[in-house]
Amino acid sequence: MGNIAQRHKSIIEELKKDGYVKVQDLSEKLGVSEVTIRKDLKYLESKKMLYRNHGSASSLSSIITDKHIDIKEKMYIEEKVSIAKAACKLLEPNDKIIIASGTTLLAFANEIDVNSDITVITSSVKVSLAMCYNPNMEIVQLGGSLRKNSVSVIGHYAENILKSLSCNKLFLGVDGIDIDYGLTTSNMSEALINQQMIDASQKIIVLTDSSKFGKRGFCKICDINKIHHIITDSNAPGHVLEMLRDRDIEVTLV
């Protein structure tokens, strides 16, 4: 397809179908080189019609808006439970872990059933309530202002507590994963406390369903190379998973 306007129209139509497109797929479908496709994507990005990723592009509609946790809990339930069960296998006796807020993290908390002592630091009130009756778990609930949409604590009081801690694992949820841009969330204060959690932890484990790939939240948490392990479901885009593995990030599919 040699006509530039026709190519651009086809690219936008493909984006409307799936929310993202791969350079290689567009090259084959439209019968032009990958260099030409990259030029097309660069032009369309300059016109605010998409944003480019590594080897692909995503629609602007992939920007995540903030939703209440009660709504999120009803989405991707089976995937979240499977991810949670896989995450439980990473727990070890005497672990000192941080569990961030989010519905996948809440599913994780509900699945934890340990026979040896572990300490859990969390910003999520729901996570604390889910685990508080387990006699083998010491729960440290961070304090501060309550963010109602996530039923979790935010603010400088919680951030200051985290600055004084050293934990061996962080289990983190995200609103978006972009290979080039990094991990994101839809709330600025949530991003700040997530950053302090990362600084306080030796190993960063991201728990997320496949719908978060190719999406961006309003606020950046960190670059992709900050994380060590991602647990997600088998619907995650294969080319993105390969790029993660190429960066020495462990990937577990459920």
Secondary structure, DSSP 8 states (H G I E B T S, - for coil): ---HHHHHHHHHHHHHHHSEEEHHHHHHHHTS-HHHHHHHHHHHHHTTS-EEETTEEE-GGGB-----HHHHTTSSHHHHHHHHHHHHTT--TT-EEEE-SSHHHHHHHHH---SS-EEEEESBHHHHHHHTT-TTEEEEE--SEEETTTTEEESHHHHHHHHT--EEEEEE--SEEETTTEEEES-HHHHHHHHHHHHTEEEEEEE--GGGBT-B-SEEEE-GGG--EEEE-TTS-HHHHHHHHHTT-EEEE-
